[in-house]
């Protein structure tokens, strides 16, 4: 009997222990479950917060394109042609002529590219004189042409002219020639001949290379065919829209790197090669291509 009571006590104790352990297990599982679901809930809240965050991106400021040059007035400024203040973007043509005094003084400001860089003349009726900045860029262009076509050379036929020519439609008279600017050279590769004839374009690799590459050095084809204003057999036409009156495949003009890119890529001419005249009009550097008097609004506002 005593043994039986002892066994019952042991069983009771075991039962109590089991009950206690079960309670501990249930409580533990409850706590762990609660922690688990709280953690999941927090993760969902964090994800929702992240998903709802809109990244703030600062808008790229719109920079208005300005193509007006830095006006550098010099002692040699022709008051009758306001564009001479634009330096490499000056316009000299039949409508925007300059004085004889300007031409004489302009010559004194130039450097001899043959003496300075060894760029040879292949003939012509001008002198190998060029603006110093333009001369440096021309030298780079000539050297790169020589590298592109081993054994070949670019030479000048005419750069600065103090006197114009009177050979008809293909020539500009004194005071109206682009050659008065000090930024212009007629260029040829003597290997292909020195006769200036647009019909020979296909035979002159150098002219084709220059059209494609001269803008990289700040030069442009000054008189492209699409801006000639008619056939060379017709009367000269330098109109209010930007025609030049000429078509010359050899005549290259320094206008600076930025303007050269815009003109060659037709930024203001629907992707087509532009003229200097039209470019100046499109960028508000002149407001009239027929009348030069007080035609530089950019200067008038200075």
Buried (B, 14 or more C-beta within 10 A) or exposed (E): EEEEEEEEEEEEEEEEEEEEEEEEEEEEEEEEEEEEEEEEEEEEEEEEEEEEEEEEEEEEEEEEEEBBBEBEEEEBBBEEBBBBBBBBBBBBBBBBBBBEEBBEBBBEBBBBBBEBBEBBBBEBEBBBBBBEBBBBBBBEBBEBBBEEBEEBBBBBBBBBBBBBBEEEBBBBEBBBBBBBBBBBBBBBBBEBEBEBEBEBBEEBBBBEBBBEBBBBBBBBBBBBBBBBBBEBEEEBBBBEBBBBBBBBBBBBBBBBBEBBBBBBBBBBBEEEBBBBBBBBBBBEBBBBBEEBEEBBBBBEEE
